[in-house]
Amino acid sequence: MGLKWIVGMFAATLVAVGSPVAAETSKGSTSAADKDKPSKEMLLGNEAYDRGDFAEAARHYKAACDGGDALSCFNLGLLYRDGKGFKQDYVQANALFDQACKGGDGWGCTNLGFSYQQGRGTSIDLAKAQTLYQRGCDLADEKSCFNLAIMYDGGKGIPKDSAKALTYYGLACDGKDTKACFNLGFIYENGEGVKKDPARAADFYDRACDLEDGFACFNLALMYEDGKGVKQDIEKASRLYRQACDGGDPKGCFNLGLNYETGHGAPRDTSLALAYYRKGMKLNPEPKIKARLEDAIGRLED
């Protein structure tokens, strides 16, 4: 039986259509609330956070938050959420995220929306989650835009609306959210609620790949392999499989290994092929991929 490359059908399971994301610590990054120079207290809080002195960080963040620094309210909320410097307290974290959101910090809106969506420190309220994600997206937080897209895409708590999902995925992708760019690529490649457009799909996969999304690099490699939406380029496909493998996608490792094993789009080199098959095994592949990798390793080790 001939050797077979792993193809795009495996990528379908990678669309994030049910997993909203919570914003993480900013420690001075810019948001809509952070247009001015960060306060001295917030900077001192960041320094304390970086050296692991969370109680000291909390003291400075609280001083800045009490002085009207929304971003410091958000950072203090993260300390309560994660139990750093305090006993974990989702209710207090939510109160601080609310204060941050009302002060114009998009990340605060995102995390409070996430709490309402997941019932973390409060009862589940999808209508409130939607409202908060909308505010967060309006404040230019791409995670809120992504979570809002997920709600419209899946009809979770709100009527399903593919057009609005596309709009919010687009806003999130423009904000460099890799999952949003990947999902847009998948939607246009497969015609999920839109006319199939391989060229647009390749463009979105390319954007996600540039943001180091290994799964997007893999899907883009398949398109170059087949000349789907792009000019066929087998060698570029191999380079993209390498990016996929380096980005944590075991399918990329398998296909790159097979290219080296067969001399397809890469110089024939069974030692390199074996190295990439073994690398794929270290990436916790799903059972079907694991079986293909094990078979390939056994074939070259015989």
N, C-alpha and C positions, 0 to 999 in steps of 0.2 A: 504494500500500500504506500502511495506517495506521501511525502511530508506535507503538512497543511499549516498555513499561517493562521493565527487567531484573528478573527475579523470583528467587525463593528457590532455584531449582535450582543456582545458582552458589555458594550458601553451603555446600553439602554438602562441598566440598573443603577447607573451612576447619577442620574438626574436627581437633584435634591428637591423633592417635591413635598417634603413633610417635616423638615428639620429646620425650624427657625434658629437663628444664631443670636447670641448675646454679645454685646460689645465688650471688649477687654480694656484693661487699664491703658490710659492715654499717656500719663506721666509727661504731660507737656505738649503732646501733639495738638495740631490745630483742629478746631471744630468751629461751628458757627458762633459759639459762645466765647471763642478764644482768639478773637481778632486782635485784641490789644496784647501788649506785652504781659506774660504771666506774672502774677503777683509774687512778691518775695516769699510770702508764706507758702505758696504752692511749690515754688522751686525748692525751698527747704524741705518740704514734705517729700518731693521727688527724690532728693538726695538721701533722706532717711529711708525711704522705701527701697532704694537701690542697695543700701547696705544692710537691709533686713531688719531695721528698727521700726517695726510697724506701729508701735505705740507712739513713738516720736512723730512718725509720718502722720498719724491720725490727728495729733495735736495741732500740727501746722495746717493740715487740710481743713480741720474744723474752724480754725481762726480765719482762714481765707474764705471758707464757705459762709461763715457768719458775716463776713464783710461783703458778701454779694458775688463771690467768684463761683459761678455755676460749675465750672470744670472741677474745682476742688470738692464741691458737693458730690459730684459723680465719683471722684476718686475715693472719697470717704465712704461712699456707698459700696464700692467694690471691697473695701476692707471688711465692712460688716457682712457682705455677701459671702466672702471667702473665709471668714473667721480668722483674719490676720490682725492681731492686736486686740481683738475682742472675741467673745463667744459668738459664733455664727448667728446672725439675726437677720432673716430675710425681711421681716416687717420694717425694721429700722433702715435696712438697705433700700427698700422700696420708697420709704419716706424721703430719703436723700436723692434717689433717682428722680422722684417727682419734683423735688426742689430744683434739681439741675435742669430738668426738662422745662419747667416753668421759667427758668432763668435763661433759656435759649440754647441749652446744650443738647444736641441731637442724640448723643450716646445715652444720656439719661432717659430720653424718651424711648429709645430702643430697648434698654434693659427693663424699664417699667412695663413696656408692652409685652416683652418676653415673660415677665412674671405673671401678668394677667393671662397670657396664652397658656402658660404651663401650670398655673395655680401655685406659684411659689411665693409663699408669704401672704397670699391673698386667695380669694376664690377665683375660679376661672371665669373670665369675662371677655369673650372674643370681640365684642363690639368695642370695648375699651382698648383692647390690644390694637384693633384696626385704627382707631383714632390716634393712638400714641405713635404707631408706626407711620401714619400719614404725617404727623407733626415732625417726627424724626427725619423722615425723607425730605420734607420741606426745608428742614434745617441742614440738608446736605449730608446726612449720614447714610452711606450706601447700604449698611446692614438693615436699616429700617425699610429702605426701598426694596431690598431683596425679600425681607420677611413679608412685606405687603404683597409683592408679586407671588410669593408662595401661597398666600391666602386666596388671592384671586385665581391662581392657576388650579388649585385643588378644590375651590369652593368650600373652604374651611371657615365656618362662622359667618361667611358672607356669600352672596350668589357668585357662582363661577363666572368669570369674565376674562376670556382669553386675550382680548384686546388690551384690557387694563394690565393684565399680567405682563404682556409684552412691553408696555410702556414702563412699568416699574422695573422689570428686568433690565431694560435699556438704561434707565437712570442709575441702577446699581452697577451695571457694567461700566458705564461712563465714569463711575466713582472708583473703578478698579476692583470691583468685587469679582473674584475669579469664578465663583459658583454661578453668578448671574451670566457672565459671558459664556460659560460652558453650557448652561441651560438654553441660552439663545441659539447657540450652535446646534444643539440637539434638536430644538424645535424646528429650525429651518431645514436641517438635514432630513428630518423625518416627516415634515408637514404636519406637525402637531397643532392644529387650529389655524394654520396658515398654509399658503401654497409652498410646496417644496422649493427651496432656493439653495442649491449646493454652494454657490459662490458666496452667498451671505453666511452660510453655515461655516465655511472655511475661514472667513474673516473673523467670526466670533471665536472659533476655536483658536485661531492664531493669537487673538488678543488674550485669551485665557492662558495659552501656552507661554506667551511672553511674561505673564504674571506667575509663571512657574507651577501651573496646574498640569501635573503629569498626565492625567486622564485626557485633558484636552489635547495635549501633544500627541497622544496615542491616536485619538480620533482624526486629528489633522494628518498624521502619518498615513492612515488608511486612505484618506482622500488623495494624497499625492501618489500613493501606491496604485490607485485605480484611475487617476486622472479625473476625479469627481469634483467638479467645481473649480478645479485648478489644472494647470498643465501637468501631465504625468511626469514625475521625477522620482525614480526609484532611489537614487542616492540621497535625495533630500528626505525621503521617507525614512531611510535608515538613520539619518541624523536626528529626526524627530522621535524615532523609537528610542534612541539613546537618551534624549531629553525626557521622554516619558518614563523610562527606567530609572533615570537619576531622580525624577520627581516622585518616585514611589509607586509606579504602576507596573506590577509584575507582567502584565500582558506586553508592555513595551520591551521588557527584558527578554521575553520569550521570542517575540518576532525579530528582535535584533540578533539574538543568538542564532535563530534559524537562518537569517540572512548571512551571517558569518559562516555557518555550517555549509550552506549551499552556494555561497558566492553570489547571492542575489542582492544587488545594490550595495555590496561591500566586498572587499577582498576575502577570498575563502580562507578561513582561519579557525580551525576546530578548537584551538586552545582558548581563543577569545569567545567562541560560541559557548563553550563549557562554562567559562567565567560568568557570562551573562545569564545562563540558565541557573547557575548557583545563586547569583545575586537575586534573581526573581524569587527563588525559594525562601530567601530571607525577608521577603516583603509580605509575608502572610497571605499568599494567594488563596482565592476561593477554590473549592474542591476541584472543579473542572480544570482550572488553570494549573493547579498543583499537580494534577495527574499528567498533564501535558509536559510540564517541566520535569517531573520525575522520569517520564519515559525518555525525554531527550537526554537527560543526564546519564541514564542507564545505557542508552544507545552509544554515547561517546566514551563512556568509561569501559565498555566491553573491549 
